[in-house]
Amino acid sequence: MADITETIQSEKSRTALSVQAGFLVAGLLLLLLAPFFFYPIFLMKLLCFALFACAFNLLLGYTGLLSFGHATFFGGAAYFTAYTVKEWGLPPELGILIGVAGAAFLGLVMGFFAIRRQGIYFAMITLALSQMFFFFCLQAEFTEGEDGIQSVPRGHLFGFIDLNSSTNMYYFVLAVFLVGILIIWRFINSPFGMILKSIRENEQRAISLGYSVARYKLGAFVMSAALAGLAGAVKSIVFQFATLTDVAWQMSGEVILMTLLGGIGTLIGPLFGAGLVVVLENYLATSEFPVTIITGIVFMVCVLIFRRGIIGEFYASRIGRKLGFVYRR
């Protein structure tokens, strides 16, 4: 009897893996073919914000820390990359690396102070420090104030790939996006990620087991900041500018909205949340009805109907469980 049960369970596992692999392959094919059917700039914006939302979810969904200051890393990296590429004449790949390093440094500084508190106090510290950085960007000479850094050259990737071509630029952004998602997947499925989940579920128990919770929180904060910076750095190359909008508190609120809509604690949930918000903003931009009101209504409906987020509810549904998806939030 036990052997029969194990056989059934193994067959279910193989079926679930096959289904999930099918979804993965279909998603990759869709991304590869998308620029032939949709506007590449729109797709690149979607990928940048999807990576930004996934980076934020690494902190909220897997560590349980709600940050109201992630615009600092997204916009800060955009400024660092835009300035070094335009003023120093660096190639785009080096400019992006500098942006990521700058975002990681900002994350280290902000996280050092923020992790000393929990709950709403943690969130308010991140918001306060983010606003300080916003006013620094407003006053600093290299950011060019309210005008921002404009006309950032895309340049040539590795010296020979012309990023002024929308097709080349799209596949570069797609490659960066996939690398970022792979890093997040590896991070959350590593022993370090498992400890972060234990801190999220029961911080006191993690402390009693001998883990240095503060160090793990800081590590997760810096990793999340660096990946958010990667999204912001690439975005500054795509749109060829960096402005105060990238570091404003509204940007932090927007990424929180994306993550909640898709489903916190899921790898692909923020992707769907970011897609929904970007699509609404793009196709309703010319509408007479305010986009923010429509977005607010969609968010309210999703909170009332999809308490776990869209993907979270799908994972927890009967169909999702049959397909092998598990919602562990």
Disulfide bonds with the S-S distance in Angstrom:
none
